[in-house]
Structure formats: structure tokens, C-alpha cells
Amino acid sequence: MPTKEEIEAQLAAKRAEVQAKLAQMRARAGVPAPPPANNTPATSTTSNLNKIPGIDQEDLQRRIAEAKARIAGASQLNSAAGGSMSQQRPRGGLNIAPPPLGLDKSGNIDLRAMLDQGIIPKRELATAMANQNQTKSVAKSTASSASSAASSRGKQSNPYLTDKTEIGGRRSRHLKFVQPGRFIQKANQERAKAQLERLKQDIAEKAKLAGVQTERDIPDNLLKGPPPPDVEWWDLPITKNKQYGEIDADHLDMTGLENILTPYVQHPVPIEPPGEPTGQAPRQLMLTKRESKKLRRQKRLEAQKDKQDKIRLGLLPPEQPKVKISNLMRVLGQEAIQDPTQIEAKVRKEMEERQREHEKANETRKLTKEEKREKTISKLKEDTAQMVHVTVYKVKKIKHPKLRYKVEVNARQLYLTGMVIATPKCNLVIVEGGPKGIKAYKKLMLRRIDWNDLPIPLKADAVDTTMQEPEEEDEEENQCFLVWEGVVKTAAFKKFTWREMESEKMARELLNGFKVEHYWDAAIMAGDEELAARQPEL
């Protein structure tokens, strides 16, 4: 096993060999040799080796010297070869020598300095937007500082030179919504302002024409009123010497004051405010017959429950049981067994009394003849404020007294308005009213009246002479057709009248006065066959 001294000697030899190789590499790269290292440790090592016994000091020193000589010779050869190669190496296209390599303090190649000097190109790497903005801001600040320096120099020669070197970009505008009616309101204000200016000009022109001086100096004396009196006129009756200080409130005579103050007391007529209700009751809810029965049943049940509660609380006396012959034994029980004849007579008497009260209540609820008539009239006089129902009929022959009576009297009894126009060729019946009356009159005209039952009238002058002659076999059958049925907004006639016209032109002119001539046109243009085909089924 080698000793410690041998190991140290081998380490020193290896160290020297490594240094020689480094020197050779530097010589090839053209780098100058580093400054000589401090030999203090070597001397100390040599001195230490001298002190170690068993080692040939001369042999060791010789080896070290030979190693140093080899290293020095190799370094000289490398330097010479490097110089010759550098002389023989071809230069670049511009005949420029390559840049020298920089070394740091430890003797290694300084790559960072070479990057800063631009010897080694920088690699473009992806960077964040913040770093790019920061780089741009630094460049911009540098450019602005340079431009400010240039502008400061230029201001001395040109006072009109501005510091602003950049072109201002377009300012971004936000989206603003216009409120509805804004420009309309603005236009109305402008119109009102213009109208006010026109009024001012008109007033000034009229005043100028009238000769009124608008701007006139008014003295201050005219604006001042008279000085206030010592005693007001309404206080004169209660003052003695026309002085307020002499009024004695304790001994004041109040009898004459009433006559003094009463004429000046006014009691204005109270005016009802427009917001007060008119007093009209709200319209009741329209219910069907089934709903009204159900509502009446519920109300009676609630009233019965209230009555039972009052009886339980002792507020009302208990009701007597309604005893009949059928429930006599079940209700009375032992009392009916003791004296059945007397109990039966008592029950029959109570039954008769209840029947009389029931009939009396019915009589009180019955309507009188006048009330019945008013009720019937109110049903027939329907509300025609919103709409009016109209029917138009076409009759072939209507001059017979019997037919005329039925048409006129039924229309008046149903409170209908309209007109009957009788002409030699066409007879028109126009009826207006409510839906119930129109429905009844429609049944009368189309179903109830027999238009062919025309007896000879008692008065010969009441009908044409043609009616007295015997009917011919081929005489046309008398019929009534419904021409039109509908609804209009307002009624055209105020009452039901009968008019006889000699010609169709006169009849149309008459209806034109009521603005219903289209009824006549519809009846004339429609034929009997067409009307018969579209008659309703009753």
C-alpha cells in the first residue's frame, strides 16, 4: 500500500500535467497565459517533503524540473503554431479579423461579455406582453427624452416650435343610448322659445303702433303710497278719541260689535271636489241561474247557523217544533198517548196557522198590477245605447187593415221603432229595438201571421176596390221575406210610423232623409226566389 508521501507526490504530478494541458489549450485558442501562481505552497510542500525521511529528494526535484520543462516547451510550440496559423488563416469577406475572446477573472471564456458585445447572436425567445410593453415604454421614454432635448435646442432658434412630436390618435367614444323622447322634448322647448320670442315681438310692435312709451322714467313719489292712518277705519267704532291706547278691553261694549262685524263675514258656498264618487252603485255580478240558486242556498244556510248560535247563547227563544199529523207520535211521544184527541186538534190548529202565515207572506211579496206592468215594460224597453238590432222585411201585399193592425200594434207593444213604406210594387217594413223585442217580432212576421188570410173589410173605403172583386185563380200568393238582419250603433227612427208612397223614387228619397236608403236598395235588388232560399228556420 503506498504511503502518504507517495500519494501527495502523485497528486502534484497530476496537477502539473493538468496545468500543462490547460496552457496548451489556451495557446491553441490564442489566449495569453495567466499570471504565475504563488509558489508559496510549493515551497512549503518541498520543505515539508525535505523533512520527510525515506524519500529521495534529488530524484523528486529532478522529476518536477523535467515536468516543468516539458510544459514550457509545449507552450512555446503551441504559441508559435498559433501565430503561424493566425497569419495563414484567411480573413472574412471584408478583410476583418475575428474579434478577440474575452476571459473572466478565473481565466475562463466570458460568454456574457461576448453576448453583450454582439459576438454571439441573441436568440429570439417568446416573451410576455408585459415585457414587450415595458421594452416599448423604455424605448419611448428614450426617444421622448431625445426629442425633448432636440426641441429645447430648437426652441432657442424657433419660438413657434412645439414639444409635441407624436400624432394624436382618434379618441375612443363609448356607446351611449338616447332616451326616448329626448329630441322631441328638445324640439318642443325650441318651439316654445321661438313662439315666446314671436309674442314679445308682436307685443312690442302693437305697443309701438299704439304710441305707448314702454320705457318711461317714473318718479319715486308715484310709487310710494300714502302714510298709514293713526286708526284704521274698521276700528273707529270701538275707539273713543281715535287712539288705540284709550281702548278699555274690560269695559268694552260688545252689543254694538256684532252689527259692526256681521256684514263683513262671508260664508262661501261649498263646492264639491271633482274626485268625490258620484254615488253610482257598482254593477252586480252577472250569474247564471244555477249560480244564483247556489248563492241563495248558501246565504240561507249561514242565516240559519247564526240563528241557531243565538238560540244556544240564549239571545233568542227556542223555536217550537213543526208538528204534523204524520210526525205526531214521533215528536210528542207520551203526550200524544195521554190525550190524543186534544193533541190532534192542537196540531191541526198550528198547521192551519202556519199555512195562513205562508199565504200572507206570499201576498205581501206579490206585485201589483202597476208593478207588473212596469216590470214588463222594463223588460221590453231594453238598453239600446251600445247597439241597436235591426230587421228589414219585404211583403208583397200589406195594405189590408188586418195586416196593418197586426204589424203596427205589435211593434208598439214591443216598444220598437221603425217605418212601414207601402208602394204599389214593393212594401218594406223596417224595425229597430232590443234583441228580445226583435226576436218576438221576427216570429210574428215570419211564422204567426197568415199573409193570405185576407177577409173583406167592413168599411169599403178602408181598402182598395180590387180587394172586393173575387180572387182570380192564378193570383200570386202573398208572402213575407226577411231581407236583412243585423246590428247598428244608433237608431235611425224615433217611433214606428206608416207611410204610403206613389213611386219607388219617392220611397227611396224618404229613406235617404234617415240615411237608410240602402235598406230599400237591398230589398229591390233581391228577388223572391233568392230571398226564399235564405230564409231562417224558426
Phi, psi and omega per residue, in radians:
M1 nan 2.280 -3.112
P2 -1.198 2.665 -3.134
T3 -1.474 3.099 -3.112
K4 -1.180 -0.671 -3.111
E5 -1.167 -0.659 3.118
E6 -1.139 -0.689 3.123
I7 -1.095 -0.759 -3.131
E8 -1.148 -0.630 3.119
A9 -1.153 -0.738 3.108
Q10 -1.095 -0.695 3.110
L11 -1.094 -0.727 3.141
A12 -1.133 -0.687 3.124
A13 -1.135 -0.765 3.106
K14 -1.089 -0.698 3.137
R15 -1.081 -0.745 3.136
A16 -1.145 -0.658 3.129
E17 -1.128 -0.699 3.122
V18 -1.140 -0.740 3.132
Q19 -1.107 -0.637 3.118
A20 -1.136 -0.727 3.104
K21 -1.111 -0.693 3.107
L22 -1.106 -0.735 3.125
A23 -1.101 -0.666 3.127
Q24 -1.133 -0.729 3.113
M25 -1.136 -0.691 3.111
R26 -1.143 -0.648 3.138
A27 -1.152 -0.689 3.105
R28 -1.115 -0.694 -3.129
A29 -1.369 -0.104 -3.129
G30 1.361 0.407 -3.138
V31 -1.640 2.339 3.103
P32 -1.129 2.674 -3.111
A33 -1.213 2.494 -3.140
P34 -1.206 2.824 3.110
P35 -1.087 2.605 -3.105
P36 -1.104 2.451 -3.117
A37 -1.341 2.818 3.132
N38 -1.212 2.250 -3.084
N39 -1.605 0.210 -3.114
T40 -1.104 -0.770 3.120
P41 -1.105 -0.594 -3.128
A42 -1.148 -0.769 3.109
T43 -1.094 -0.694 3.121
S44 -1.147 -0.624 3.112
T45 -1.194 -0.732 3.130
T46 -1.105 -0.712 3.112
S47 -1.141 -0.597 3.116
N48 -1.227 -0.644 3.120
L49 -1.172 -0.595 3.121
N50 -1.106 -0.499 -3.088
K51 -1.413 -0.295 -3.083
I52 -1.412 2.183 3.123
P53 -1.420 2.745 3.095
G54 1.546 0.059 -3.119
I55 -2.046 2.372 3.108
D56 -1.377 1.852 -3.064
Q57 -1.221 -0.623 -3.098
E58 -1.200 -0.720 3.116
D59 -1.103 -0.707 -3.133
L60 -1.148 -0.749 3.133
Q61 -1.143 -0.633 3.141
R62 -1.132 -0.761 3.130
R63 -1.071 -0.736 -3.136
I64 -1.114 -0.728 -3.135
A65 -1.127 -0.728 3.115
E66 -1.090 -0.726 3.117
A67 -1.095 -0.718 3.127
K68 -1.131 -0.678 -3.138
A69 -1.145 -0.714 3.120
R70 -1.099 -0.726 -3.132
I71 -1.129 -0.757 -3.126
A72 -1.121 -0.724 3.120
G73 -1.125 -0.709 3.118
A74 -1.122 -0.662 -3.141
S75 -1.176 -0.670 3.113
Q76 -1.150 -0.739 3.124
L77 -1.087 -0.729 -3.130
N78 -1.141 -0.730 3.141
S79 -1.120 -0.709 3.119
A80 -1.153 -0.769 3.124
A81 -1.114 -0.677 3.130
G82 -1.148 -0.676 3.132
G83 -1.139 -0.762 3.125
S84 -1.134 -0.682 3.133
M85 -1.173 -0.658 3.124
S86 -1.172 -0.555 3.101
Q87 -1.282 -0.654 -3.090
Q88 -1.469 -0.254 -3.068
R89 -1.186 2.303 3.121
P90 -1.229 2.546 3.135
R91 -1.549 3.107 -3.125
G92 -1.295 -3.082 -3.102
G93 -1.106 -0.546 3.125
L94 -1.655 0.215 3.132
N95 1.023 0.811 -3.118
I96 -2.008 2.324 -3.138
A97 -1.291 2.601 3.113
P98 -1.129 2.610 -3.113
P99 -1.189 2.577 3.126
P100 -1.212 2.627 3.117
L101 -1.486 2.307 3.114
G102 -1.542 2.579 3.131
L103 -2.097 2.573 3.075
D104 -1.539 -2.981 -3.089
K105 -1.158 -0.528 -3.133
S106 -1.455 -0.054 3.138
G107 1.640 -0.004 3.117
N108 -1.502 2.878 3.134
I109 -1.228 2.270 -3.112
D110 -1.574 1.651 -3.119
L111 -1.226 -0.603 -3.115
R112 -1.127 -0.717 3.103
A113 -1.132 -0.661 3.118
M114 -1.155 -0.610 3.059
L115 -1.147 -0.727 -3.137
D116 -1.156 -0.647 -3.133
Q117 -1.340 -0.215 -3.128
G118 1.536 0.150 3.108
I119 -1.163 -0.772 3.089
I120 -1.720 2.133 -3.129
P121 -1.175 2.508 3.126
K122 -1.433 2.495 3.135
R123 -1.563 2.299 3.121
E124 -1.330 2.084 -3.137
L125 -2.000 2.691 3.068
A126 -1.210 2.339 -3.125
T127 -2.288 2.856 -3.130
A128 -1.306 2.782 3.137
M129 -1.124 -0.560 3.134
A130 -1.120 -0.723 3.118
N131 -1.142 -0.696 3.115
Q132 -1.112 -0.756 3.112
N133 -1.090 -0.672 3.134
Q134 -1.128 -0.717 3.116
T135 -1.115 -0.734 3.116
K136 -1.121 -0.714 3.139
S137 -1.116 -0.671 3.114
V138 -1.128 -0.770 3.124
A139 -1.129 -0.675 3.141
K140 -1.148 -0.722 3.113
S141 -1.121 -0.663 3.107
T142 -1.123 -0.764 3.140
A143 -1.158 -0.683 3.141
S144 -1.155 -0.681 3.105
S145 -1.118 -0.694 3.124
A146 -1.157 -0.729 3.140
S147 -1.179 -0.654 3.102
S148 -1.108 -0.675 3.102
A149 -1.133 -0.716 3.134
A150 -1.166 -0.688 3.141
S151 -1.180 -0.626 3.101
S152 -1.118 -0.600 3.083
R153 -1.275 -0.637 -3.113
G154 -1.318 -0.439 -3.128
K155 -1.122 -0.529 -3.131
Q156 -1.128 -0.612 3.140
S157 -1.592 -0.564 -3.107
N158 -2.229 1.863 -3.106
P159 -1.256 -0.293 -3.113
Y160 -1.558 0.067 -3.139
L161 -1.331 2.292 -3.124
T162 -1.715 2.716 3.132
D163 -1.368 -0.331 -3.056
K164 -1.338 2.028 -3.130
T165 -1.867 -0.357 -3.106
E166 -1.592 2.604 3.095
I167 -1.484 2.181 -3.111
G168 -1.199 2.265 3.126
G169 -1.402 3.025 3.138
R170 -1.315 2.256 3.128
R171 -1.285 2.364 -3.139
S172 -1.329 2.326 3.131
R173 -1.893 2.385 -3.138
H174 -1.418 2.743 3.125
L175 -1.387 2.083 -3.116
K176 -2.090 2.221 3.126
F177 -1.576 2.383 3.126
V178 -1.510 2.314 3.112
Q179 -1.181 2.468 -3.136
P180 -1.120 2.328 3.133
G181 1.547 0.051 -3.088
R182 -1.202 -0.853 -3.111
F183 -1.274 -0.515 3.070
I184 -1.140 -0.757 3.105
Q185 -1.117 -0.699 3.126
K186 -1.132 -0.715 3.117
A187 -1.143 -0.681 3.097
N188 -1.113 -0.693 3.093
Q189 -1.106 -0.724 3.120
E190 -1.136 -0.707 3.113
R191 -1.121 -0.755 3.123
A192 -1.096 -0.692 3.124
K193 -1.135 -0.743 3.120
A194 -1.152 -0.684 3.104
Q195 -1.128 -0.692 3.096
L196 -1.101 -0.696 3.102
E197 -1.126 -0.702 3.112
R198 -1.122 -0.700 3.110
L199 -1.107 -0.713 3.110
K200 -1.087 -0.729 3.121
Q201 -1.142 -0.716 3.124
D202 -1.104 -0.738 3.139
I203 -1.123 -0.722 3.135
A204 -1.138 -0.696 3.123
E205 -1.168 -0.725 3.116
K206 -1.130 -0.710 3.113
A207 -1.130 -0.626 3.131
K208 -1.209 -0.678 3.110
L209 -1.180 -0.639 -3.132
A210 -1.327 -0.182 3.133
G211 1.412 0.418 3.133
V212 -1.524 2.280 3.109
Q213 -1.534 1.932 -3.070
T214 -1.295 -0.717 -3.121
E215 -1.808 1.780 -3.119
R216 -2.312 2.394 -3.139
D217 -1.306 2.084 -3.139
I218 -1.839 2.208 3.135
P219 -1.216 2.725 -3.125
D220 -1.210 -0.415 -3.109
N221 -1.166 -0.556 -3.139
L222 -1.262 -0.480 -3.129
L223 -1.379 -0.438 -3.123
K224 -1.411 2.385 3.110
G225 -1.542 3.073 3.126
P226 -1.214 2.725 3.135
P227 -1.192 2.625 -3.141
P228 -1.159 2.521 -3.138
P229 -1.282 2.911 3.116
D230 -1.190 -0.656 3.134
V231 -2.344 2.310 3.102
E232 -1.214 2.711 -3.038
W233 -1.178 -0.497 -3.139
W234 -1.376 -0.187 3.094
D235 -1.747 -0.022 -3.108
L236 -1.108 -0.686 -3.111
P237 -1.135 -0.382 -3.078
I238 -1.827 0.022 3.070
T239 -1.817 2.581 -3.099
K240 -1.521 -1.059 -3.085
N241 -1.893 0.521 -3.138
K242 1.028 0.741 3.084
Q243 -2.441 2.391 -3.113
Y244 -1.264 -0.449 -3.092
G245 -1.248 -0.337 -3.101
E246 -1.601 0.118 3.133
I247 -1.390 2.172 3.103
D248 -1.768 1.870 -3.083
A249 -1.210 -0.466 -3.113
D250 -1.297 -0.641 -3.101
H251 -1.871 0.612 -3.117
L252 -1.445 2.312 3.131
D253 -1.429 1.955 -3.076
M254 -1.574 -0.082 -3.095
T255 -1.213 -0.679 -3.104
G256 -1.480 -0.226 -3.099
L257 -1.222 -0.546 -3.121
E258 -1.108 -0.706 3.114
N259 -1.216 -0.470 -3.130
I260 -1.321 -0.708 -3.021
L261 -1.576 -0.471 -3.029
T262 -1.052 -0.722 -3.120
P263 -1.090 -0.365 -3.076
Y264 -1.692 0.009 3.104
V265 -1.539 2.173 -3.132
Q266 -1.983 2.410 3.095
H267 -2.047 1.681 -3.096
P268 -1.184 2.648 3.126
V269 -1.274 2.193 3.140
P270 -1.184 2.379 3.134
I271 -1.907 2.266 -3.141
E272 -1.209 2.360 3.130
P273 -1.201 2.627 -3.107
P274 -1.217 -0.315 -3.090
G275 -1.483 -0.089 -3.119
E276 -1.238 2.559 3.119
P277 -1.188 2.598 -3.107
T278 -1.345 -0.178 3.132
G279 1.597 0.037 3.125
Q280 -1.292 2.281 -3.130
A281 -1.268 2.504 3.110
P282 -1.148 2.592 -3.111
R283 -1.219 2.365 -3.118
Q284 -1.234 2.698 3.138
L285 -1.256 2.296 3.135
M286 -1.382 2.076 -3.110
L287 -2.028 2.678 3.031
T288 -1.340 2.997 -3.124
K289 -1.133 -0.674 3.125
R290 -1.174 -0.714 3.126
E291 -1.176 -0.672 3.118
S292 -1.151 -0.672 3.083
K293 -1.124 -0.725 3.128
K294 -1.132 -0.722 3.118
L295 -1.141 -0.699 3.110
R296 -1.136 -0.709 3.122
R297 -1.110 -0.704 3.127
Q298 -1.165 -0.696 3.117
K299 -1.134 -0.730 3.122
R300 -1.134 -0.653 3.119
L301 -1.151 -0.698 3.104
E302 -1.149 -0.713 3.111
A303 -1.116 -0.681 3.110
Q304 -1.126 -0.697 3.113
K305 -1.147 -0.696 3.097
D306 -1.097 -0.710 3.132
K307 -1.138 -0.709 3.102
Q308 -1.125 -0.672 3.103
D309 -1.123 -0.695 3.115
K310 -1.158 -0.641 3.103
I311 -1.151 -0.696 3.121
R312 -1.136 -0.618 3.132
L313 -1.403 -0.136 3.123
G314 1.519 0.196 3.128
L315 -1.365 -0.473 3.116
L316 -2.199 2.599 3.092
P317 -1.253 2.638 -3.138
P318 -1.182 2.558 -3.128
E319 -1.307 2.566 3.084
Q320 -1.336 2.441 -3.141
P321 -1.165 2.455 3.121
K322 -1.439 1.628 -3.082
V323 -1.572 2.318 3.068
K324 -2.174 2.998 3.130
I325 -1.123 -0.568 -3.090
S326 -1.247 -0.569 -3.120
N327 -1.957 0.430 -3.093
L328 -1.095 -0.928 -3.091
M329 -1.187 -0.565 -3.094
R330 -1.309 -0.577 -3.094
V331 -1.494 -0.847 -3.052
L332 -1.488 -0.676 3.078
G333 1.237 -1.984 -3.064
Q334 -1.134 -0.559 -3.137
E335 -1.128 -0.660 3.131
A336 -1.203 -0.495 -3.132
I337 -1.324 -0.605 -3.078
Q338 -1.151 -0.856 -3.122
D339 -2.453 1.403 -3.040
P340 -1.150 -0.576 -3.111
T341 -1.152 -0.818 3.140
Q342 -1.145 -0.719 3.139
I343 -1.140 -0.677 3.131
E344 -1.138 -0.722 3.119
A345 -1.118 -0.698 3.121
K346 -1.130 -0.727 -3.134
V347 -1.158 -0.707 3.136
R348 -1.141 -0.630 3.117
K349 -1.138 -0.746 3.114
E350 -1.134 -0.655 3.116
M351 -1.117 -0.755 3.113
E352 -1.130 -0.671 3.125
E353 -1.138 -0.734 3.106
R354 -1.129 -0.649 3.122
Q355 -1.151 -0.706 3.117
R356 -1.124 -0.723 3.109
E357 -1.114 -0.649 3.129
H358 -1.150 -0.784 3.133
E359 -1.165 -0.626 3.114
K360 -1.142 -0.729 3.111
A361 -1.118 -0.647 3.098
N362 -1.160 -0.658 3.133
E363 -1.157 -0.671 3.125
T364 -1.182 -0.543 3.137
R365 -1.433 -0.242 -3.116
K366 -1.197 2.576 3.105
L367 -1.522 2.591 3.071
T368 -1.361 3.057 -3.134
K369 -1.100 -0.719 3.121
E370 -1.137 -0.718 3.127
E371 -1.160 -0.677 3.089
K372 -1.103 -0.733 3.139
R373 -1.120 -0.757 3.109
E374 -1.110 -0.650 3.116
K375 -1.144 -0.731 3.120
T376 -1.139 -0.726 3.137
I377 -1.139 -0.704 3.137
S378 -1.123 -0.573 3.082
K379 -1.221 -0.680 -3.115
L380 -1.330 -0.632 3.100
K381 -1.405 1.475 -3.097
E382 -1.479 2.798 -3.121
D383 -1.296 2.024 3.129
T384 -1.976 0.443 -3.135
A385 -1.278 -0.615 -3.093
Q386 -1.503 -0.770 -3.125
M387 -2.667 2.717 -3.122
V388 -2.215 2.265 3.101
H389 -1.536 2.394 -3.052
V390 -2.288 2.427 2.991
T391 -2.316 2.486 -3.129
V392 -2.163 2.233 -3.104
Y393 -2.085 2.617 3.079
K394 -2.124 2.105 -3.092
V395 -2.097 2.431 -3.122
K396 -1.272 -0.847 -3.135
K397 -2.284 2.199 -3.084
I398 -2.434 0.078 -3.067
K399 -1.418 -0.117 3.133
H400 -1.158 2.426 -3.096
P401 -1.026 -0.636 -3.136
K402 -1.123 -0.785 3.124
L403 -1.175 -0.706 -3.141
R404 -1.100 -0.711 3.139
Y405 -1.096 -0.812 -3.117
K406 -1.104 -0.702 -3.098
V407 -1.201 -0.769 -3.060
E408 -1.315 -0.843 -3.031
V409 -1.151 -0.751 3.138
N410 -1.133 -0.632 3.104
A411 -1.136 -0.697 3.135
R412 -1.269 -0.638 3.123
Q413 -1.165 -0.545 3.099
L414 -1.556 0.097 3.096
Y415 0.991 0.893 3.097
L416 -1.887 2.698 3.084
T417 -2.011 2.817 3.132
G418 2.698 -2.739 -3.061
M419 -2.773 2.539 3.016
V420 -1.980 2.146 3.133
I421 -1.985 2.017 -3.110
A422 -1.860 2.132 3.086
T423 -2.247 2.873 -3.125
P424 -1.080 -0.525 -3.068
K425 -1.797 -0.524 -3.047
C426 -2.537 2.420 3.096
N427 -2.095 2.209 -3.050
L428 -2.067 2.341 3.102
V429 -2.108 2.072 3.131
I430 -1.972 2.193 -3.083
V431 -2.238 2.358 3.111
E432 -2.253 2.546 3.118
G433 2.899 -2.805 3.137
G434 -1.426 3.006 -3.083
P435 -1.161 -0.644 -3.129
K436 -1.190 -0.813 3.139
G437 -1.125 -0.707 3.123
I438 -1.132 -0.653 3.131
K439 -1.129 -0.757 3.130
A440 -1.165 -0.719 -3.130
Y441 -1.196 -0.555 3.099
K442 -1.137 -0.737 3.073
K443 -1.116 -0.645 3.126
L444 -1.098 -0.819 -3.047
M445 -1.288 -0.612 -3.017
L446 -1.724 -0.300 -3.047
R447 -2.279 -0.733 -2.997
R448 -1.391 -0.730 -3.074
I449 -1.361 2.294 3.024
D450 -1.632 1.794 -3.028
W451 -1.282 -0.224 3.125
N452 -1.691 -0.121 3.113
D453 -1.484 1.547 -3.066
L454 -2.103 1.508 3.110
P455 -1.262 2.854 3.131
I456 -1.283 2.213 -3.105
P457 -1.231 2.750 3.140
L458 -1.231 -0.691 3.137
K459 -1.635 2.152 -3.081
A460 -1.237 -0.489 -3.105
D461 -1.410 -0.055 -3.097
A462 -1.522 -0.101 -3.087
V463 -2.520 2.842 -3.135
D464 -1.155 2.737 3.114
T465 -1.190 -0.359 3.141
T466 -1.202 -0.410 -3.134
M467 -1.297 -0.406 -3.120
Q468 -1.393 -0.323 3.135
E469 -1.335 2.666 3.118
P470 -1.139 2.512 -3.100
E471 -1.237 2.438 3.089
E472 -1.409 2.748 -3.080
E473 -1.198 -0.626 -3.102
D474 -1.621 0.356 3.135
E475 -1.161 2.454 -3.083
E476 -1.268 2.514 -3.119
E477 -1.304 2.393 3.119
N478 -1.395 2.302 -3.106
Q479 -2.445 2.819 3.075
C480 -2.204 2.254 -3.120
F481 -2.104 2.510 3.026
L482 -1.513 1.971 -3.092
V483 -1.434 -0.826 -3.071
W484 -2.688 2.544 3.097
E485 -2.453 2.242 -3.117
G486 -2.975 -2.879 -3.059
V487 -2.240 2.374 3.056
V488 -2.160 2.922 -3.069
K489 -1.356 -0.793 -3.108
T490 -2.273 2.721 3.127
A491 -1.394 2.493 -3.140
A492 -1.592 -0.371 -3.088
F493 -2.078 2.624 3.127
K494 -1.681 -0.395 3.114
K495 -2.658 3.065 -3.124
F496 -1.695 2.118 -3.078
T497 -2.252 2.906 3.130
W498 -2.173 2.211 -3.134
R499 -2.276 2.363 3.073
E500 -1.960 2.212 -3.104
M501 -2.084 2.605 -3.113
E502 -1.465 -0.455 -3.103
S503 -2.438 2.866 3.125
E504 -1.237 -0.536 3.131
K505 -1.119 -0.739 3.124
M506 -1.141 -0.649 3.124
A507 -1.133 -0.723 -3.140
R508 -1.191 -0.663 3.091
E509 -1.117 -0.629 3.098
L510 -1.111 -0.795 3.128
L511 -1.217 -0.455 3.097
N512 -1.132 -0.516 3.073
G513 -1.157 -0.498 3.073
F514 -1.656 0.042 3.125
K515 1.087 0.639 3.092
V516 -2.293 0.615 -3.126
E517 -1.197 -0.293 3.137
H518 -1.200 -0.397 3.047
Y519 -1.092 -0.758 3.140
W520 -1.156 -0.716 3.137
D521 -1.093 -0.705 3.141
A522 -1.151 -0.655 -3.135
A523 -1.250 -0.634 -3.110
I524 -1.282 -0.703 -3.058
M525 -1.291 -0.446 -3.115
A526 -1.509 2.295 3.100
G527 -1.460 2.909 -3.113
D528 -1.144 -0.682 -3.140
E529 -1.142 -0.715 3.127
E530 -1.136 -0.742 3.131
L531 -1.165 -0.674 -3.140
A532 -1.151 -0.527 -3.112
A533 -1.294 -0.466 -3.074
R534 -1.912 0.394 3.096
Q535 -1.278 2.437 3.138
P536 -1.288 2.752 3.096
E537 -1.654 2.192 -3.129
L538 -1.896 nan nan
